[in-house]
Amino acid sequence: MNLLKPEEAASELGISKKTLHRLCREGRIAYVEINDKERRFRPDQIQEYIERQTVPARIDCSAPSKVNSPRKGGREKKSVKDSRADLRKEMSQWQ
């Protein structure tokens, strides 16, 4: 059986050796204890940790969709011409 050294396991996970040891202390990743100061990791233990940490996708990203979301403030964008017409209408009601 091929046991990985902490440096190798950390490299496999893309984390530092210090982070790997913290995960071991927290009980989040399994390891083989060689003696009081040495730990080794089986490849299947690394794979199990990766699978536990994997979060499934929440949305379908296969096809981009166009979403017509409202502009800031929740209003649709109006042209300047429409805005002026609305303003004239409102001003005529003041008189």
Backbone torsions as a table, in degrees:
resi	resn	phi	psi	omega
1	MET	NA	137.2	-178.3
2	ASN	-95.7	111.9	177.3
3	LEU	-97.0	138.1	-179.5
4	LEU	-91.8	139.6	173.7
5	LYS	-74.8	159.7	179.6
6	PRO	-54.2	-38.3	179.1
7	GLU	-62.2	-41.5	-178.7
8	GLU	-69.7	-42.2	179.5
9	ALA	-65.2	-42.2	178.9
10	ALA	-62.8	-41.4	178.5
11	SER	-64.0	-40.5	178.4
12	GLU	-60.9	-37.5	-179.3
13	LEU	-86.8	-13.3	-178.3
14	GLY	74.6	31.8	179.8
15	ILE	-127.4	171.1	178.2
16	SER	-80.4	161.9	177.4
17	LYS	-63.7	-35.8	178.7
18	LYS	-62.7	-43.4	178.5
19	THR	-65.1	-39.7	178.3
20	LEU	-59.7	-44.8	179.7
21	HIS	-66.1	-35.6	176.6
22	ARG	-64.2	-42.3	178.2
23	LEU	-61.8	-36.2	177.2
24	CYS	-65.9	-46.4	179.3
25	ARG	-60.4	-37.8	-179.5
26	GLU	-77.6	-6.7	179.5
27	GLY	76.6	20.6	-177.2
28	ARG	-90.4	-17.5	177.8
29	ILE	-135.4	136.0	-178.2
30	ALA	-81.5	154.8	179.4
31	TYR	-153.2	167.7	175.3
32	VAL	-104.6	125.8	-178.9
33	GLU	-91.1	115.2	179.6
34	ILE	-80.0	-50.3	172.5
35	ASN	-151.8	-166.6	-176.4
36	ASP	-61.2	-25.0	-174.6
37	LYS	-113.9	-9.5	-175.4
38	GLU	-117.2	136.5	176.3
39	ARG	-124.8	148.1	173.2
40	ARG	-132.9	161.7	-175.1
41	PHE	-130.9	132.5	173.2
42	ARG	-81.5	144.9	178.5
43	PRO	-55.8	-34.8	179.8
44	ASP	-69.8	-27.7	175.9
45	GLN	-68.3	-39.2	177.8
46	ILE	-65.1	-44.8	-179.9
47	GLN	-63.5	-40.5	178.0
48	GLU	-61.8	-41.4	178.4
49	TYR	-62.4	-44.5	179.4
50	ILE	-60.7	-43.5	-179.6
51	GLU	-65.4	-38.7	178.3
52	ARG	-66.7	-32.0	-177.6
53	GLN	-85.4	-11.2	-177.1
54	THR	-73.2	127.6	179.3
55	VAL	-105.3	127.2	-179.6
56	PRO	-67.7	152.2	178.0
57	ALA	-65.9	141.7	-178.1
58	ARG	-97.8	-20.2	179.6
59	ILE	-129.7	159.7	178.7
60	ASP	-87.3	113.2	-177.7
61	CYS	-99.9	11.4	-175.0
62	SER	-68.3	-39.0	-179.1
63	ALA	-128.6	122.5	178.4
64	PRO	-67.0	140.1	179.4
65	SER	-118.1	148.2	177.6
66	LYS	-90.9	122.5	-179.9
67	VAL	-113.1	124.6	176.8
68	ASN	-90.2	86.6	-179.9
69	SER	-90.3	148.5	-179.8
70	PRO	-67.3	156.1	177.8
71	ARG	-72.5	171.2	178.4
72	LYS	-54.6	133.9	-177.1
73	GLY	93.5	-5.7	175.4
74	GLY	81.3	6.9	-178.8
75	ARG	-106.0	148.4	174.8
76	GLU	-73.9	152.6	178.8
77	LYS	-73.3	129.7	177.3
78	LYS	-108.4	150.8	175.9
79	SER	-74.2	161.8	179.2
80	VAL	-61.6	-39.2	-179.1
81	LYS	-61.2	-44.9	179.0
82	ASP	-65.6	-39.4	-179.9
83	SER	-63.5	-41.9	178.8
84	ARG	-65.5	-39.3	179.3
85	ALA	-63.6	-42.2	177.8
86	ASP	-63.1	-39.4	179.8
87	LEU	-66.1	-43.9	177.8
88	ARG	-60.8	-42.6	179.8
89	LYS	-60.8	-46.0	-179.5
90	GLU	-65.3	-40.0	-179.8
91	MET	-67.4	-33.1	178.4
92	SER	-68.0	-26.6	179.1
93	GLN	-76.8	-18.9	-180.0
94	TRP	-70.0	-30.0	-173.3
95	GLN	-80.1	NA	NA
